[in-house]
């Protein structure tokens, strides 16, 4: 089937089976490889994208479910919040291997777009669904807090 997807502000046309997971459309059909495949069951967060501004796992979304919604990947996350989060990631030296970071960043951006002054508990609850094999959780939390402070000033 043929689908028209609104990805990063552009309409993209793809031909795929309706049940194809969005992560594979992004990576294999459109070359947007910033969205990573991790577990395939929505438990690691590596494939996180925004669907109409909400952080979602693209491994569990079928292409047929998203044709009328706005999809934002790490490549298209260019808001002031996304910039603040990326800068905080660098300042706090968050990344080790980097594999989970696009999903971590997309989750943090979604949190801060909805709550620019999250408590520690808010951050922990929001980021809890994202796994980091390098155990960078404290630096991730510090980076989210730094981005939050920068956005408020």
PyMOL commands that set and color helices and strands:
alter all, ss='L'
color gray80, all
select helices_A, chain A and resi 22-29+63-65+74-76+80-91+101-114+120-127+137-152
alter helices_A, ss='H'
color red, helices_A
select strands_A, chain A and resi 2-7+10-15+48-51+54-57+70-72
alter strands_A, ss='S'
color yellow, strands_A
deselect
rebuild
show_as cartoon
